[in-house]
Amino acid sequence: MTPWIHWPLLVLGTIILVLGALKLIYLPLAAGFELAGWHRRRRRRRRHVATTIFGDRAPFVSVVVPAFNEANVLENCVRSLMRSRYPAFEVILVDDGSTDSTFSRMQELAVEHPGVTALTKANGGKGSALNVGIRASRGEVLLLSDADGVFGQDALATMVDAFTDASVGAVCGDDRPVNLDRVQTRFLAVISHVGTGLVRRAMHVLRCLPIVSGNIGAFRRDVLERSGLLAEDTLGEDLELTWRIYRAGYRVAFAPTAVVYAESPSTLKGLWRQRVRWGRGLLQTCRRHADMIGNPRYRAFGLSLLYLVGTSIVVPIAQLMIVPLLIIALIVGDSSAVAADVWQFVLWLGLPVAVLFLLVALALNRAWGDLRFAWTLLFWPAYSALMSLVFVRALSLELRKAPQRWNKLERTGVVSRTGTELELAGLSLSAS
């Protein structure tokens, strides 16, 4: 192969290989998370000591649920919350100028369930709706969620239990797909365990968990008073707020057994739009908090952002750059060298490591049932390529300063988890 093609391939491949190899540290860190959790639970049982910053009391929790055209999923969300075993909480529903019957359904639910409040406002985006709900709430802990979430009965208590010391400013729960009626959503249900089951545990141990899930995230009110409420002019309000939590001197904890089931994109168009929005949200947050990236002032979190930028921004671009270089090499006729590089590229993709991560993640989440969809992993390479294209699209939109469109998912209202899983959430819906 001609040197001018060989060296770019070598450099790009090495970047992907090194960043991918660093992920191996997730395995012992996730195991350490489980060991520490087991020790904490054992200590609590034996000594009957308080293990949260709230002592023996249960702080009042305000659950804020923004909604825009969510009439067909809102009831399941509220029903699951009202069956919570947590002793002291309220639910604030905020209609963000819906054009369907969302607000009237909210009002009906508020009449039906004491402790539920329904508010409405002009359309202004998710961040503004959450801020309206936060200002109207009275909880010491604020749990922010989406309207399609179906909560486990112990989710609120588990989230509160994760505030183990004064350094914890926010807690991230575990969100899993609820609509398993399509090939795409089944695939997402399987691979999502790597991010929620493995990576979040590891990043918790490092004190570097970079995002509080918009589906199930809890914040101390006093911390939000210091960091500020949600930004209303970004597509990644949950990510941006998380980074401000770290900037204020706090960290994020992970509560893996606080589970919420929520809808995943059921169409390729919906998946594309959602991931482009996420990509733009990451770019916007990086721009706003560029001084944090690699800055030791923010301790491990600041340094971890270098790796986040590498894996989320550099790697997708590098993967896409390799493909045209290989095509050029084929055109110039050096097919034998190209074949060798193709095999190296396949190895760089790390499919064996990815499968190992998936199996460990399923074990940690005790979600072996999702292996019934293992056949969908055949689409994993195509999905990886699509995610690279997604980021390039997001980068293009940001560079052009394109208008920010929320592109909210169209809710289907499909609940297709098994009966056992739904019982965990306190629901008696029929599974499909």
C-alpha positions as CSV (number, residue, x, y, z in Angstrom):
1,M,0.0,0.0,0.0
2,T,1.3,3.5,-0.8
3,P,2.6,5.3,2.3
4,W,0.3,8.2,2.1
5,I,-2.7,5.9,2.6
6,H,-0.9,3.5,5.0
7,W,0.0,6.1,7.6
8,P,-3.5,7.7,8.0
9,L,-5.0,4.2,8.4
10,L,-2.4,3.3,11.0
11,V,-2.9,6.5,13.0
12,L,-6.7,6.3,12.9
13,G,-6.7,2.6,13.7
14,T,-4.4,3.2,16.6
15,I,-6.6,5.9,18.1
16,I,-9.6,3.6,17.9
17,L,-7.6,0.7,19.3
18,V,-6.2,2.6,22.3
19,L,-9.5,4.3,23.2
20,G,-11.2,0.9,22.9
21,A,-8.7,-0.8,25.0
22,L,-9.1,1.7,27.8
23,K,-12.7,0.5,28.1
24,L,-11.4,-2.7,29.6
25,I,-11.0,-0.9,32.9
26,Y,-14.8,-0.8,33.2
27,L,-14.9,-4.5,34.0
28,P,-13.0,-4.4,37.4
29,L,-14.5,-1.1,38.3
30,A,-18.1,-2.4,37.8
31,A,-17.2,-5.5,39.9
32,G,-15.9,-3.1,42.6
33,F,-19.2,-1.2,42.5
34,E,-21.1,-4.5,43.2
35,L,-18.7,-5.4,46.0
36,A,-19.0,-2.0,47.7
37,G,-22.8,-2.1,47.4
38,W,-22.8,-5.6,49.0
39,H,-20.6,-4.3,51.9
40,R,-22.8,-1.3,52.4
41,R,-26.0,-3.4,52.5
42,R,-24.4,-5.9,54.9
43,R,-23.2,-3.1,57.2
44,R,-26.7,-1.5,57.2
45,R,-28.4,-4.8,58.1
46,R,-25.9,-5.8,60.9
47,R,-25.5,-2.4,62.6
48,H,-28.8,-0.7,61.7
49,V,-26.9,2.5,60.9
50,A,-28.1,5.2,58.6
51,T,-26.3,5.2,55.4
52,T,-27.6,8.4,53.7
53,I,-27.2,12.1,54.4
54,F,-30.8,12.2,55.6
55,G,-30.2,9.9,58.6
56,D,-33.2,7.8,59.6
57,R,-35.8,10.1,58.0
58,A,-37.4,9.9,54.6
59,P,-37.0,13.3,52.9
60,F,-40.0,14.6,51.0
61,V,-39.6,13.9,47.3
62,S,-41.1,15.9,44.4
63,V,-41.4,14.0,41.1
64,V,-41.6,16.5,38.2
65,V,-43.0,15.1,34.9
66,P,-43.0,17.4,31.9
67,A,-45.2,16.5,29.0
68,F,-45.9,17.6,25.4
69,N,-48.6,15.6,23.6
70,E,-48.2,12.6,26.0
71,A,-51.9,11.7,26.5
72,N,-51.5,8.1,25.5
73,V,-48.6,7.3,28.0
74,L,-49.2,9.6,30.9
75,E,-51.6,7.4,32.8
76,N,-49.2,4.5,33.0
77,C,-46.5,6.8,34.4
78,V,-48.7,8.3,37.1
79,R,-50.2,4.9,38.1
80,S,-46.8,3.5,38.6
81,L,-45.7,6.4,40.7
82,M,-48.7,6.4,42.9
83,R,-48.1,2.7,43.7
84,S,-44.6,3.6,45.0
85,R,-43.8,2.3,48.4
86,Y,-42.0,5.5,49.3
87,P,-43.8,7.3,52.3
88,A,-43.6,11.0,51.4
89,F,-43.8,12.3,47.9
90,E,-45.8,14.5,45.4
91,V,-46.1,14.4,41.7
92,I,-46.0,17.6,39.6
93,L,-47.3,17.2,36.1
94,V,-46.4,20.1,33.7
95,D,-48.1,20.4,30.3
96,D,-45.8,22.2,27.9
97,G,-48.5,23.6,25.6
98,S,-49.7,20.3,24.2
99,T,-52.1,20.3,21.3
100,D,-53.8,17.0,22.3
101,S,-55.7,16.1,25.5
102,T,-52.6,15.9,27.7
103,F,-53.6,18.6,30.1
104,S,-57.2,17.5,30.5
105,R,-55.8,14.0,31.2
106,M,-53.5,15.5,33.8
107,Q,-56.4,17.2,35.5
108,E,-58.4,14.0,35.7
109,L,-55.4,12.2,37.2
110,A,-54.9,15.0,39.7
111,V,-58.6,14.6,40.8
112,E,-58.2,10.8,41.0
113,H,-54.9,10.8,42.9
114,P,-54.3,13.0,46.0
115,G,-50.7,14.3,45.8
116,V,-50.8,14.9,42.0
117,T,-50.8,18.5,40.8
118,A,-51.4,19.5,37.1
119,L,-49.9,22.6,35.7
120,T,-49.9,24.0,32.2
121,K,-47.8,26.6,30.4
122,A,-47.1,27.9,26.9
123,N,-44.8,25.7,24.8
124,G,-41.2,26.4,25.6
125,G,-39.3,23.0,25.7
126,K,-38.6,20.4,28.2
127,G,-36.1,22.5,30.2
128,S,-38.6,25.3,30.8
129,A,-41.4,22.8,31.7
130,L,-39.1,21.1,34.3
131,N,-38.2,24.5,35.8
132,V,-41.9,25.4,36.2
133,G,-42.5,22.2,38.0
134,I,-39.4,22.6,40.2
135,R,-40.5,26.1,41.3
136,A,-43.9,24.8,42.1
137,S,-42.6,21.8,44.1
138,R,-41.7,21.6,47.8
139,G,-39.5,18.5,48.0
140,E,-36.1,18.3,49.5
141,V,-35.2,15.9,46.7
142,L,-36.4,16.5,43.2
143,L,-36.9,13.5,40.9
144,L,-37.1,14.5,37.2
145,S,-38.7,12.1,34.7
146,D,-40.3,11.8,31.3
147,A,-44.0,11.2,30.9
148,D,-43.6,7.7,29.3
149,G,-41.7,6.3,32.3
150,V,-43.1,3.3,34.2
151,F,-41.5,3.1,37.6
152,G,-40.6,0.3,39.9
153,Q,-42.3,0.4,43.3
154,D,-39.1,0.9,45.1
155,A,-37.5,3.3,42.6
156,L,-38.0,6.4,44.7
157,A,-36.7,4.8,47.9
158,T,-33.7,3.4,46.1
159,M,-32.8,6.8,44.5
160,V,-32.9,8.5,48.0
161,D,-30.8,5.7,49.4
162,A,-28.0,6.6,46.9
163,F,-27.4,10.0,48.6
164,T,-24.8,8.3,50.8
165,D,-22.7,11.3,51.7
166,A,-22.6,15.1,51.3
167,S,-20.6,14.9,48.1
168,V,-23.5,13.3,46.2
169,G,-25.5,16.1,44.5
170,A,-27.5,14.0,42.1
171,V,-28.4,10.3,41.5
172,C,-29.0,8.5,38.2
173,G,-31.3,5.5,38.0
174,D,-31.5,2.8,35.4
175,D,-33.8,3.3,32.4
176,R,-34.8,0.3,30.2
177,P,-36.9,0.0,27.1
178,V,-40.6,-0.9,27.7
179,N,-41.7,-1.3,24.0
180,L,-40.3,-4.6,22.7
181,D,-42.6,-5.1,19.8
182,R,-40.1,-4.3,17.0
183,V,-36.7,-5.6,15.9
184,Q,-35.1,-2.2,16.6
185,T,-36.5,-1.8,20.1
186,R,-35.5,-5.4,21.0
187,F,-31.9,-4.6,19.8
188,L,-31.8,-1.4,21.8
189,A,-33.1,-3.3,24.8
190,V,-30.1,-5.7,24.6
191,I,-27.3,-3.2,24.0
192,S,-28.6,-0.6,26.4
193,H,-27.4,-2.8,29.3
194,V,-23.8,-2.0,28.4
195,G,-24.3,1.7,29.1
196,T,-26.7,1.4,32.0
197,G,-25.4,-1.9,33.5
198,L,-21.7,-1.7,33.1
199,V,-20.5,1.8,32.2
200,R,-22.5,3.7,34.8
201,R,-21.3,1.4,37.6
202,A,-17.7,1.9,36.5
203,M,-18.1,5.7,36.2
204,H,-19.7,5.8,39.6
205,V,-16.6,4.2,41.1
206,L,-14.4,6.8,39.4
207,R,-16.8,9.6,40.5
208,C,-17.1,10.6,36.9
209,L,-20.6,9.6,35.8
210,P,-21.2,12.3,33.1
211,I,-24.9,12.4,32.8
212,V,-28.0,12.0,34.9
213,S,-30.6,10.3,32.8
214,G,-33.5,12.5,31.8
215,N,-35.8,9.5,32.4
216,I,-34.9,9.0,36.1
217,G,-32.7,11.5,37.8
218,A,-32.8,12.9,41.4
219,F,-31.3,16.1,42.6
220,R,-30.9,17.7,46.0
221,R,-32.8,21.0,46.1
222,D,-30.0,22.8,47.9
223,V,-27.5,21.6,45.2
224,L,-29.8,23.0,42.4
225,E,-30.0,26.3,44.3
226,R,-26.2,26.5,44.0
227,S,-25.8,25.2,40.5
228,G,-28.9,26.7,39.0
229,L,-32.0,25.1,37.3
230,L,-32.1,23.5,33.9
231,A,-30.9,25.4,30.8
232,E,-33.7,26.3,28.5
233,D,-31.7,26.9,25.4
234,T,-30.0,23.6,24.8
235,L,-30.9,20.2,23.4
236,G,-29.0,18.4,26.2
237,E,-30.4,20.0,29.3
238,D,-29.8,16.9,31.4
239,L,-26.2,16.6,30.3
240,E,-25.5,20.3,30.8
241,L,-27.0,20.3,34.2
242,T,-25.0,17.3,35.2
243,W,-21.7,19.0,34.3
244,R,-22.8,22.1,36.4
245,I,-23.4,19.8,39.3
246,Y,-19.7,18.7,39.1
247,R,-18.6,22.3,38.6
248,A,-20.4,23.2,41.8
249,G,-18.2,20.6,43.6
250,Y,-20.6,17.7,43.8
251,R,-20.7,14.3,42.1
252,V,-23.3,11.9,40.6
253,A,-24.1,8.5,42.1
254,F,-25.7,5.5,40.3
255,A,-28.6,3.6,41.6
256,P,-28.9,0.5,39.4
257,T,-31.9,-1.0,41.1
258,A,-34.0,2.1,40.7
259,V,-35.6,1.1,37.4
260,V,-37.8,2.9,35.1
261,Y,-39.2,1.4,31.8
262,A,-39.5,4.0,29.0
263,E,-40.1,3.9,25.3
264,S,-37.2,3.5,22.9
265,P,-37.4,4.8,19.3
266,S,-39.5,2.3,17.3
267,T,-38.6,3.6,13.9
268,L,-35.2,4.3,12.2
269,K,-36.3,7.9,11.6
270,G,-37.1,8.3,15.3
271,L,-33.8,6.8,16.3
272,W,-31.9,9.0,13.9
273,R,-33.6,12.2,15.2
274,Q,-33.1,11.2,18.9
275,R,-29.4,10.4,18.5
276,V,-28.7,13.6,16.4
277,R,-30.4,15.6,19.2
278,W,-28.2,13.8,21.8
279,G,-25.1,14.5,19.7
280,R,-25.9,18.2,19.4
281,G,-26.6,18.3,23.1
282,L,-23.1,16.9,23.8
283,L,-21.5,19.4,21.4
284,Q,-23.4,22.3,23.0
285,T,-22.4,21.2,26.5
286,C,-18.7,20.8,25.5
287,R,-18.8,24.3,24.1
288,R,-20.3,25.8,27.2
289,H,-18.0,23.9,29.6
290,A,-14.9,23.7,27.5
291,D,-12.8,24.9,30.4
292,M,-13.7,21.7,32.4
293,I,-12.4,19.3,29.7
294,G,-9.1,17.9,30.9
295,N,-8.9,20.5,33.8
296,P,-7.5,18.9,37.0
297,R,-9.3,21.5,39.0
298,Y,-12.4,19.3,38.6
299,R,-10.4,16.3,39.6
300,A,-11.2,13.0,38.0
301,F,-14.3,14.3,36.3
302,G,-12.4,17.0,34.4
303,L,-9.8,14.4,33.2
304,S,-12.5,11.9,32.3
305,L,-14.0,14.4,29.9
306,L,-11.0,14.0,27.7
307,Y,-11.9,10.3,27.3
308,L,-15.5,11.2,26.7
309,V,-14.6,13.6,24.0
310,G,-12.3,11.0,22.5
311,T,-14.8,8.2,22.4
312,S,-17.9,10.3,21.6
313,I,-16.4,12.7,19.1
314,V,-13.0,11.6,17.8
315,V,-13.8,7.9,17.3
316,P,-16.9,8.3,15.2
317,I,-15.1,10.7,12.8
318,A,-12.0,8.3,12.7
319,Q,-14.2,5.3,11.8
320,L,-15.8,7.2,9.0
321,M,-12.4,8.4,7.7
322,I,-11.1,4.9,7.5
323,V,-13.7,3.7,5.0
324,P,-12.9,6.1,2.1
325,L,-9.2,5.5,2.6
326,L,-9.8,1.8,2.2
327,I,-11.8,2.4,-1.0
328,I,-9.0,4.6,-2.4
329,A,-6.5,1.8,-1.7
330,L,-8.7,-0.6,-3.6
331,I,-8.9,1.8,-6.5
332,V,-5.1,2.2,-6.7
333,G,-4.9,-1.6,-6.9
334,D,-3.1,-2.6,-3.6
335,S,-5.8,-5.2,-2.7
336,S,-3.6,-7.5,-0.7
337,A,-2.5,-4.8,1.7
338,V,-6.1,-3.6,1.9
339,A,-7.3,-7.0,2.9
340,A,-4.9,-7.0,5.8
341,D,-6.0,-3.6,6.9
342,V,-9.7,-4.7,6.6
343,W,-9.1,-7.5,9.1
344,Q,-7.2,-5.1,11.4
345,F,-10.2,-2.7,11.2
346,V,-12.6,-5.5,12.1
347,L,-10.5,-6.2,15.1
348,W,-10.4,-2.5,16.0
349,L,-14.1,-2.5,16.1
350,G,-13.7,-4.7,19.1
351,L,-16.7,-7.0,18.5
352,P,-15.3,-9.8,20.9
353,V,-14.8,-7.2,23.6
354,A,-18.3,-5.8,23.0
355,V,-19.9,-9.2,23.4
356,L,-17.9,-9.7,26.6
357,F,-19.1,-6.3,27.9
358,L,-22.7,-7.2,27.0
359,L,-22.6,-10.5,28.9
360,V,-21.2,-8.9,32.0
361,A,-23.7,-6.1,31.8
362,L,-26.6,-8.5,31.6
363,A,-25.3,-10.4,34.6
364,L,-24.9,-7.2,36.6
365,N,-28.4,-6.1,35.7
366,R,-29.8,-9.6,36.3
367,A,-31.4,-9.2,32.9
368,W,-30.7,-12.6,31.3
369,G,-34.3,-12.6,29.9
370,D,-33.2,-10.0,27.3
371,L,-30.9,-12.6,25.8
372,R,-34.0,-13.9,24.0
373,F,-33.3,-11.0,21.6
374,A,-29.6,-11.8,21.1
375,W,-30.3,-12.6,17.5
376,T,-30.7,-8.8,16.9
377,L,-27.0,-8.3,17.6
378,L,-26.4,-9.2,13.9
379,F,-27.4,-5.5,13.4
380,W,-24.7,-4.2,15.7
381,P,-22.1,-3.3,13.1
382,A,-24.7,-1.5,11.0
383,Y,-25.8,0.3,14.2
384,S,-22.2,1.4,15.0
385,A,-21.8,2.8,11.5
386,L,-25.1,4.6,11.8
387,M,-24.1,6.2,15.1
388,S,-20.9,7.5,13.4
389,L,-23.1,9.1,10.7
390,V,-25.4,10.5,13.3
391,F,-22.5,12.4,15.0
392,V,-21.3,13.8,11.7
393,R,-24.8,15.1,11.1
394,A,-25.0,16.6,14.6
395,L,-21.6,18.3,14.1
396,S,-22.7,19.7,10.7
397,L,-25.9,21.1,12.2
398,E,-24.0,22.7,15.1
399,L,-21.4,24.3,12.8
400,R,-24.2,25.7,10.6
401,K,-26.0,26.9,13.8
402,A,-29.1,25.2,12.5
403,P,-32.4,25.8,14.5
404,Q,-32.8,23.6,17.5
405,R,-35.6,21.2,17.1
406,W,-36.6,18.9,19.9
407,N,-37.8,16.1,17.6
408,K,-39.6,14.4,20.4
409,L,-40.4,10.7,19.9
410,E,-43.9,9.8,18.8
411,R,-45.2,7.8,21.7
412,T,-46.8,4.4,20.9
413,G,-48.1,3.5,24.3
414,V,-46.8,0.0,23.8
415,V,-45.9,-1.9,27.0
416,S,-44.5,-5.3,26.1
417,R,-42.4,-6.2,29.1
418,T,-43.1,-9.5,30.8
419,G,-45.6,-9.9,33.6
420,T,-42.8,-10.2,36.2
421,E,-41.2,-7.0,35.0
422,L,-44.4,-5.1,35.2
423,E,-45.2,-6.4,38.7
424,L,-41.9,-4.8,39.7
425,A,-43.3,-1.5,38.5
426,G,-46.6,-2.1,40.3
427,L,-48.6,-2.4,37.1
428,S,-51.1,-5.0,36.0
429,L,-51.0,-4.3,32.3
430,S,-51.2,-7.0,29.7
431,A,-47.8,-7.8,28.1
432,S,-47.6,-8.2,24.3
